[in-house]
Amino acid sequence: MNPRIQLDTDGQSVAVCEGFRIRSAFQPIISVAHQRVVGYEGLARVTDESGQAIPPDALFARIHELPHLVAVDRACRELHLTNFARMQFYPRWIFINVHPLVAMHGHQFGPFFANILEELQIEGSQVVVELVESALVDERQLRSAIDLYRSLGCLVALDDFGISGSQFTRLWRIDADIVKLDRSLIAEAEHSARARRTLPSLTAMVHEAGSLVLQEGIETPVQLALALNAGVDLLQGFGLARPALLDQAEPFDRAFLAEGLRQTSLETDRADFDLHQQIQAVTERFEDMLVAIERGVSVDKAARALLSMHLVARVFVLDGSGRQLGETVHGAFAPQTQHSRFQPLLQAEGASWVKRPYFRRAMIDPGVVQISRPYLSVAGGNLCRTLSYCRAHVPDSGIKVVCCDLNWADD
C-alpha cells in the first residue's frame, strides 16, 4: 500500500489508498471551565471502491504487513494535520491517534512526524498525540514513544483509559498531559450507583497524578451531568458536537452544555440542602450525646436517643492517637453485623483509625462536628458517612474523638 494525499473538489485533502478514500472529520474538544472549543480530534472517515463507508478499524484490520500499516497510519496523520493547518486554528489543539504498533515500531521506517510538523508549520505544542495505553504492553516501548513525541514539543494523551488492560500504576510513571476516560465508564455510571460514586474519585486520582481529565462519549444529559459532577476538565461526544469537516463544523451545542451546568448546579444545591435536612436532627442528638459524655455519662447510655434514629448505625470513640476505646455501640437500625462479610474485622476495640479522614478532620478542627464522604464501613459492610467530633480541651487522657456512623443509601 502506498497512500497518496491529494486535494479534493471541496478543497479538503483526502488520502487515496488502493481504492479506499480517507477523509478527515474533526470532533470538538470543549473545556468545561472556559465553555469553548479548545481542540479537535482528527478522525478518519473511510469509503471503499463502491463508495460504501467502512469503519477505520476495518481498514487497518485488512493490513497484515507492518510497512503498509505504518504507511496508512502516517497518511491518516498527515491528512488530519494538513486539513487542520489550513484553518490556522492556533492555539487550539489537534488530537491525533497513533496506531499502537506504529507507536512501537514506526521509528524503524525513518523520521516522519518532525518533518510533517515542520513542513506544515504546526507548533508541537498544538498537537496532542493519543496513545492507547492498554495496547502498549511493553512499558519501555510506551515510554520510548512518549519521549519521541515529547521531544517535538507535543502533548501526550492516554486514550480509552479505564477499559480492560489499563494499568493504574502507569498514571504515576508516565506523566501524561491528558487522560481520556473511555466512553464505557460514563455509560456504566449512567446505570450503576457504584460507578457514579467512584467516577469522581477516579477523576481526582488522575488529577493528583498530574493530568487533565477528558471524558469522551458524552451523548445524553445524564452523562453530561455525571461528567460535570465528577470534575472532568474536558468534554467530547455526540451530545456536544458530531465530527465534521472543519469548514462545515457547526458550533458545539452551547445550550446543551449550559443546561447541564445549570442543572448540576441546582442538583448540588438541592443535594446540599437535602443533606443538611437529613443530618440536622442527627447532629442535634449527636451534640446532646457529647454534652452527656462531658458530664460523665457512659457512651452507651448517652447515645441511646441517637442510636434510636433510623439514619444512625453505630457510635464509637477514639483516643488522641486514633485508637478505639471500647467496642462499637450499635443502633437499632445498624446493618446485621453478625451476617457481615467482614466478620474478622468486627471486633474493633484497640483498632487504629488514625488514617481515616473523619478522624484526621476532627483533629485538625477541634470543637466542630465533621462529616465524611461516603465510604464502605467494615463494621457493617454497608455504605456510611461518619460524624466526628474532637473535644477542644481534654482535661485527662480519656475520650478524645467521638464518632457516629450514618447509614447511607447506595444510590
Summary of the structure (lengths in Angstrom):
residues: 411
radius of gyration: 27.8
end to end distance: 53.2
largest distance: 88.5
contacts: 1279
relative contact order: 0.08
helix: 41%
strand: 23%
